[in-house]
Amino acid sequence: MQKRELARAYIPRQPYVRLFPLREALMRGTIFPNLYMPYREKDR
């Protein structure tokens, strides 16, 4: 068999700016504000 590379992980650096308060982080699903990207509903 030929030696092949199947995948390569790419992990960008995460700047540490500030944190959400714990209660808000639980509601948003992340403690890092710059990772918070809510889904938007499609226009009807």
PDB file with one MODEL, atoms N, CA, C and O in Angstrom:
MODEL        1
ATOM      1  N   MET A   1       0.845  -1.194   0.000  1.00  0.00           N
ATOM      2  CA  MET A   1       0.000   0.000   0.000  1.00  0.00           C
ATOM      3  C   MET A   1       0.877   1.240   0.000  1.00  0.00           C
ATOM      4  O   MET A   1       1.974   1.261   0.558  1.00  0.00           O
ATOM      5  N   GLN A   2       0.359   2.257  -0.639  1.00  0.00           N
ATOM      6  CA  GLN A   2       1.063   3.523  -0.640  1.00  0.00           C
ATOM      7  C   GLN A   2       0.784   4.263   0.667  1.00  0.00           C
ATOM      8  O   GLN A   2      -0.305   4.171   1.234  1.00  0.00           O
ATOM      9  N   LYS A   3       1.773   4.982   1.118  1.00  0.00           N
ATOM     10  CA  LYS A   3       1.600   5.759   2.338  1.00  0.00           C
ATOM     11  C   LYS A   3       0.915   7.080   1.976  1.00  0.00           C
ATOM     12  O   LYS A   3       1.471   7.893   1.237  1.00  0.00           O
ATOM     13  N   ARG A   4      -0.287   7.284   2.498  1.00  0.00           N
ATOM     14  CA  ARG A   4      -1.060   8.491   2.186  1.00  0.00           C
ATOM     15  C   ARG A   4      -1.452   9.219   3.457  1.00  0.00           C
ATOM     16  O   ARG A   4      -1.665   8.619   4.510  1.00  0.00           O
ATOM     17  N   GLU A   5      -1.539  10.513   3.324  1.00  0.00           N
ATOM     18  CA  GLU A   5      -1.999  11.349   4.433  1.00  0.00           C
ATOM     19  C   GLU A   5      -3.515  11.488   4.301  1.00  0.00           C
ATOM     20  O   GLU A   5      -4.002  12.004   3.296  1.00  0.00           O
ATOM     21  N   LEU A   6      -4.263  11.034   5.302  1.00  0.00           N
ATOM     22  CA  LEU A   6      -5.716  11.038   5.230  1.00  0.00           C
ATOM     23  C   LEU A   6      -6.330  12.374   5.626  1.00  0.00           C
ATOM     24  O   LEU A   6      -7.312  12.806   5.022  1.00  0.00           O
ATOM     25  N   ALA A   7      -5.777  13.019   6.611  1.00  0.00           N
ATOM     26  CA  ALA A   7      -6.348  14.280   7.074  1.00  0.00           C
ATOM     27  C   ALA A   7      -5.285  15.079   7.805  1.00  0.00           C
ATOM     28  O   ALA A   7      -4.271  14.543   8.253  1.00  0.00           O
ATOM     29  N   ARG A   8      -5.540  16.354   7.912  1.00  0.00           N
ATOM     30  CA  ARG A   8      -4.649  17.238   8.651  1.00  0.00           C
ATOM     31  C   ARG A   8      -5.505  18.191   9.469  1.00  0.00           C
ATOM     32  O   ARG A   8      -6.380  18.870   8.932  1.00  0.00           O
ATOM     33  N   ALA A   9      -5.255  18.236  10.741  1.00  0.00           N
ATOM     34  CA  ALA A   9      -6.023  19.121  11.623  1.00  0.00           C
ATOM     35  C   ALA A   9      -5.495  20.549  11.515  1.00  0.00           C
ATOM     36  O   ALA A   9      -4.287  20.774  11.434  1.00  0.00           O
ATOM     37  N   TYR A  10      -6.407  21.495  11.516  1.00  0.00           N
ATOM     38  CA  TYR A  10      -6.045  22.906  11.529  1.00  0.00           C
ATOM     39  C   TYR A  10      -6.742  23.545  12.707  1.00  0.00           C
ATOM     40  O   TYR A  10      -7.972  23.587  12.760  1.00  0.00           O
ATOM     41  N   ILE A  11      -5.974  24.037  13.641  1.00  0.00           N
ATOM     42  CA  ILE A  11      -6.531  24.664  14.835  1.00  0.00           C
ATOM     43  C   ILE A  11      -5.956  26.076  14.938  1.00  0.00           C
ATOM     44  O   ILE A  11      -4.796  26.244  15.314  1.00  0.00           O
ATOM     45  N   PRO A  12      -6.760  27.094  14.607  1.00  0.00           N
ATOM     46  CA  PRO A  12      -6.259  28.464  14.698  1.00  0.00           C
ATOM     47  C   PRO A  12      -6.034  28.868  16.151  1.00  0.00           C
ATOM     48  O   PRO A  12      -6.672  28.341  17.062  1.00  0.00           O
ATOM     49  N   ARG A  13      -5.137  29.793  16.348  1.00  0.00           N
ATOM     50  CA  ARG A  13      -4.872  30.289  17.698  1.00  0.00           C
ATOM     51  C   ARG A  13      -6.109  31.000  18.232  1.00  0.00           C
ATOM     52  O   ARG A  13      -6.783  31.735  17.511  1.00  0.00           O
ATOM     53  N   GLN A  14      -6.388  30.770  19.492  1.00  0.00           N
ATOM     54  CA  GLN A  14      -7.541  31.372  20.146  1.00  0.00           C
ATOM     55  C   GLN A  14      -7.065  32.537  20.997  1.00  0.00           C
ATOM     56  O   GLN A  14      -6.439  32.322  22.035  1.00  0.00           O
ATOM     57  N   PRO A  15      -7.351  33.780  20.578  1.00  0.00           N
ATOM     58  CA  PRO A  15      -6.934  34.908  21.411  1.00  0.00           C
ATOM     59  C   PRO A  15      -7.749  34.943  22.702  1.00  0.00           C
ATOM     60  O   PRO A  15      -8.971  34.795  22.679  1.00  0.00           O
ATOM     61  N   TYR A  16      -7.077  35.135  23.804  1.00  0.00           N
ATOM     62  CA  TYR A  16      -7.744  35.196  25.104  1.00  0.00           C
ATOM     63  C   TYR A  16      -8.045  36.658  25.398  1.00  0.00           C
ATOM     64  O   TYR A  16      -7.166  37.416  25.808  1.00  0.00           O
ATOM     65  N   VAL A  17      -9.294  37.041  25.183  1.00  0.00           N
ATOM     66  CA  VAL A  17      -9.691  38.440  25.359  1.00  0.00           C
ATOM     67  C   VAL A  17     -10.427  38.611  26.678  1.00  0.00           C
ATOM     68  O   VAL A  17      -9.984  39.348  27.558  1.00  0.00           O
ATOM     69  N   ARG A  18     -11.553  37.923  26.804  1.00  0.00           N
ATOM     70  CA  ARG A  18     -12.339  37.953  28.040  1.00  0.00           C
ATOM     71  C   ARG A  18     -13.220  36.721  28.041  1.00  0.00           C
ATOM     72  O   ARG A  18     -13.215  35.960  27.074  1.00  0.00           O
ATOM     73  N   LEU A  19     -13.965  36.512  29.089  1.00  0.00           N
ATOM     74  CA  LEU A  19     -14.862  35.368  29.197  1.00  0.00           C
ATOM     75  C   LEU A  19     -16.280  35.844  29.480  1.00  0.00           C
ATOM     76  O   LEU A  19     -16.484  36.888  30.099  1.00  0.00           O
ATOM     77  N   PHE A  20     -17.267  35.060  29.015  1.00  0.00           N
ATOM     78  CA  PHE A  20     -18.646  35.324  29.414  1.00  0.00           C
ATOM     79  C   PHE A  20     -18.786  34.954  30.883  1.00  0.00           C
ATOM     80  O   PHE A  20     -18.082  34.062  31.358  1.00  0.00           O
ATOM     81  N   PRO A  21     -19.677  35.618  31.613  1.00  0.00           N
ATOM     82  CA  PRO A  21     -20.022  35.136  32.951  1.00  0.00           C
ATOM     83  C   PRO A  21     -20.590  33.717  32.825  1.00  0.00           C
ATOM     84  O   PRO A  21     -21.181  33.383  31.799  1.00  0.00           O
ATOM     85  N   LEU A  22     -20.419  32.888  33.848  1.00  0.00           N
ATOM     86  CA  LEU A  22     -20.786  31.478  33.753  1.00  0.00           C
ATOM     87  C   LEU A  22     -22.246  31.247  33.370  1.00  0.00           C
ATOM     88  O   LEU A  22     -22.529  30.376  32.548  1.00  0.00           O
ATOM     89  N   ARG A  23     -23.156  31.986  33.932  1.00  0.00           N
ATOM     90  CA  ARG A  23     -24.573  31.813  33.615  1.00  0.00           C
ATOM     91  C   ARG A  23     -24.839  32.110  32.134  1.00  0.00           C
ATOM     92  O   ARG A  23     -25.575  31.378  31.471  1.00  0.00           O
ATOM     93  N   GLU A  24     -24.238  33.185  31.624  1.00  0.00           N
ATOM     94  CA  GLU A  24     -24.406  33.541  30.214  1.00  0.00           C
ATOM     95  C   GLU A  24     -23.713  32.514  29.308  1.00  0.00           C
ATOM     96  O   GLU A  24     -24.229  32.182  28.241  1.00  0.00           O
ATOM     97  N   ALA A  25     -22.561  32.018  29.725  1.00  0.00           N
ATOM     98  CA  ALA A  25     -21.836  31.009  28.944  1.00  0.00           C
ATOM     99  C   ALA A  25     -22.663  29.744  28.789  1.00  0.00           C
ATOM    100  O   ALA A  25     -22.652  29.134  27.720  1.00  0.00           O
ATOM    101  N   LEU A  26     -23.378  29.337  29.828  1.00  0.00           N
ATOM    102  CA  LEU A  26     -24.232  28.155  29.735  1.00  0.00           C
ATOM    103  C   LEU A  26     -25.368  28.370  28.734  1.00  0.00           C
ATOM    104  O   LEU A  26     -25.745  27.440  28.022  1.00  0.00           O
ATOM    105  N   MET A  27     -25.906  29.565  28.672  1.00  0.00           N
ATOM    106  CA  MET A  27     -26.982  29.860  27.734  1.00  0.00           C
ATOM    107  C   MET A  27     -26.474  29.911  26.288  1.00  0.00           C
ATOM    108  O   MET A  27     -27.191  29.534  25.361  1.00  0.00           O
ATOM    109  N   ARG A  28     -25.245  30.376  26.104  1.00  0.00           N
ATOM    110  CA  ARG A  28     -24.694  30.534  24.752  1.00  0.00           C
ATOM    111  C   ARG A  28     -23.927  29.315  24.258  1.00  0.00           C
ATOM    112  O   ARG A  28     -23.690  29.184  23.057  1.00  0.00           O
ATOM    113  N   GLY A  29     -23.537  28.422  25.162  1.00  0.00           N
ATOM    114  CA  GLY A  29     -22.840  27.209  24.763  1.00  0.00           C
ATOM    115  C   GLY A  29     -21.335  27.349  24.653  1.00  0.00           C
ATOM    116  O   GLY A  29     -20.662  26.415  24.218  1.00  0.00           O
ATOM    117  N   THR A  30     -20.795  28.484  25.033  1.00  0.00           N
ATOM    118  CA  THR A  30     -19.354  28.695  25.039  1.00  0.00           C
ATOM    119  C   THR A  30     -19.011  29.759  26.061  1.00  0.00           C
ATOM    120  O   THR A  30     -19.823  30.632  26.368  1.00  0.00           O
ATOM    121  N   ILE A  31     -17.808  29.676  26.577  1.00  0.00           N
ATOM    122  CA  ILE A  31     -17.365  30.688  27.535  1.00  0.00           C
ATOM    123  C   ILE A  31     -16.579  31.809  26.841  1.00  0.00           C
ATOM    124  O   ILE A  31     -16.321  32.861  27.427  1.00  0.00           O
ATOM    125  N   PHE A  32     -16.203  31.556  25.573  1.00  0.00           N
ATOM    126  CA  PHE A  32     -15.401  32.522  24.821  1.00  0.00           C
ATOM    127  C   PHE A  32     -16.281  33.345  23.877  1.00  0.00           C
ATOM    128  O   PHE A  32     -16.879  32.777  22.964  1.00  0.00           O
ATOM    129  N   PRO A  33     -16.379  34.661  24.067  1.00  0.00           N
ATOM    130  CA  PRO A  33     -17.234  35.494  23.229  1.00  0.00           C
ATOM    131  C   PRO A  33     -16.881  35.438  21.738  1.00  0.00           C
ATOM    132  O   PRO A  33     -17.780  35.500  20.899  1.00  0.00           O
ATOM    133  N   ASN A  34     -15.608  35.324  21.393  1.00  0.00           N
ATOM    134  CA  ASN A  34     -15.249  35.324  19.976  1.00  0.00           C
ATOM    135  C   ASN A  34     -15.552  33.989  19.291  1.00  0.00           C
ATOM    136  O   ASN A  34     -15.405  33.889  18.072  1.00  0.00           O
ATOM    137  N   LEU A  35     -15.972  32.961  20.038  1.00  0.00           N
ATOM    138  CA  LEU A  35     -16.412  31.704  19.437  1.00  0.00           C
ATOM    139  C   LEU A  35     -17.925  31.633  19.299  1.00  0.00           C
ATOM    140  O   LEU A  35     -18.442  30.714  18.664  1.00  0.00           O
ATOM    141  N   TYR A  36     -18.637  32.578  19.875  1.00  0.00           N
ATOM    142  CA  TYR A  36     -20.097  32.551  19.855  1.00  0.00           C
ATOM    143  C   TYR A  36     -20.608  32.985  18.484  1.00  0.00           C
ATOM    144  O   TYR A  36     -20.430  34.136  18.085  1.00  0.00           O
ATOM    145  N   MET A  37     -21.240  32.062  17.769  1.00  0.00           N
ATOM    146  CA  MET A  37     -21.797  32.341  16.445  1.00  0.00           C
ATOM    147  C   MET A  37     -23.188  31.715  16.372  1.00  0.00           C
ATOM    148  O   MET A  37     -23.329  30.569  15.944  1.00  0.00           O
ATOM    149  N   PRO A  38     -24.207  32.452  16.784  1.00  0.00           N
ATOM    150  CA  PRO A  38     -25.556  31.876  16.786  1.00  0.00           C
ATOM    151  C   PRO A  38     -26.074  31.646  15.362  1.00  0.00           C
ATOM    152  O   PRO A  38     -25.727  32.376  14.434  1.00  0.00           O
ATOM    153  N   TYR A  39     -26.905  30.623  15.214  1.00  0.00           N
ATOM    154  CA  TYR A  39     -27.550  30.369  13.935  1.00  0.00           C
ATOM    155  C   TYR A  39     -28.673  31.381  13.746  1.00  0.00           C
ATOM    156  O   TYR A  39     -29.381  31.726  14.693  1.00  0.00           O
ATOM    157  N   ARG A  40     -28.823  31.841  12.537  1.00  0.00           N
ATOM    158  CA  ARG A  40     -29.914  32.773  12.244  1.00  0.00           C
ATOM    159  C   ARG A  40     -31.009  32.027  11.505  1.00  0.00           C
ATOM    160  O   ARG A  40     -30.732  31.183  10.652  1.00  0.00           O
ATOM    161  N   GLU A  41     -32.224  32.334  11.827  1.00  0.00           N
ATOM    162  CA  GLU A  41     -33.349  31.704  11.133  1.00  0.00           C
ATOM    163  C   GLU A  41     -33.447  32.274   9.724  1.00  0.00           C
ATOM    164  O   GLU A  41     -33.197  33.459   9.501  1.00  0.00           O
ATOM    165  N   LYS A  42     -33.813  31.414   8.777  1.00  0.00           N
ATOM    166  CA  LYS A  42     -33.984  31.867   7.402  1.00  0.00           C
ATOM    167  C   LYS A  42     -35.206  32.758   7.301  1.00  0.00           C
ATOM    168  O   LYS A  42     -36.193  32.574   8.013  1.00  0.00           O
ATOM    169  N   ASP A  43     -35.122  33.721   6.407  1.00  0.00           N
ATOM    170  CA  ASP A  43     -36.278  34.588   6.154  1.00  0.00           C
ATOM    171  C   ASP A  43     -37.395  33.770   5.522  1.00  0.00           C
ATOM    172  O   ASP A  43     -37.151  32.958   4.630  1.00  0.00           O
ATOM    173  N   ARG A  44     -38.593  33.983   5.977  1.00  0.00           N
ATOM    174  CA  ARG A  44     -39.737  33.229   5.435  1.00  0.00           C
ATOM    175  C   ARG A  44     -40.420  33.999   4.359  1.00  0.00           C
ATOM    176  O   ARG A  44     -41.401  33.524   3.788  1.00  0.00           O
TER     177      ARG A  44
ENDMDL
END
